[in-house]
Amino acid sequence: MRIDKFLKVSRILKRRALAQEATDGGRVKVNGKTVKPAYRIKVGDVVEVGFNSGTICFRVLDLKETVKKEEAEKLYEIIGE
């Protein structure tokens, strides 16, 4: 799954356009490497997303095309903020 889609489906970022903007701006890293919106993530990858207020670091636990709002947090595990 593309990183920009995962960020939207998992509800870490609200819109896919926002996720694309963040990756294009160099604020998203996967396993320590800055990535573009089309980067393919897999289960076990460690993702770091930079915000104006700080960063969030999480591990990908599952990949699904769509999930309900209540199930979105089951796609990842926060490992640092």
N, C-alpha and C positions, 0 to 999 in steps of 0.2 A: 504494500500500500504506500502511496505517496505521503511524504511527511506533511504536506499542507492539508491533505484530506484527513489524516489522522488527528491533527491538531483541532480540526473543526468537529469531527465525529466524537472525539473524546471530550469536547467542550472546554478544552484548555484555552482556545481562542474562539470567539463567538462566530466569526465568519471566515470562510475560506479565503476571501480576498485579503483579509487581515493577516491570515497565516502566510499567504504568498508574499505579502509586503514584509513581514518579519523575516522570512527566509531570504528574500532578496536583499534585505538590509543587513544581513550577516548576524542576526540576533539569535539564530537557531543553530545548535551544534548537536551532532549525533556521534557518540563515542569520541568526543573531543575534537571533532572535525566540523568546520563550518560547512553547511549544506545548502543546496538550492531547493526550490519547491518540488521538483520532480524526483528528489532522492527517495529511493525505496527503503523503507524501514522494515525490520523484522522483529519478532518476539525476542526479548532479551536486550535490545538496544537501549543505551542510556542517552536520553535527550535532555538538553539544557536550553531553556528559552529565556532570553533576557527581556525584561520589562523596564520601564522608566523607574519603577520603585525597587527593582532588584531582579533576581533570577529564580527560576524554579527548575529543579532537576528531578527527573523521574525515569523509571524503567518501564518499558513496554511489556505488558503481560499478555495481551491478546489483540488480534486485529479483526475487526468486523466492519462491514460496509455501512451498516446503520445500527444504532442502539437507542433505546429509550433513555430519557434524561436521567432516570434513577440508576441505570446500569452503566452510565458513561465512566464512572470512577473505577469500575472493575477492569477497564482496559489498561490502566497504568498504576504504578506504585510510586508515591513520592519518596525520594531518597535524600532530598536536600532543598533548601530554599535560600 
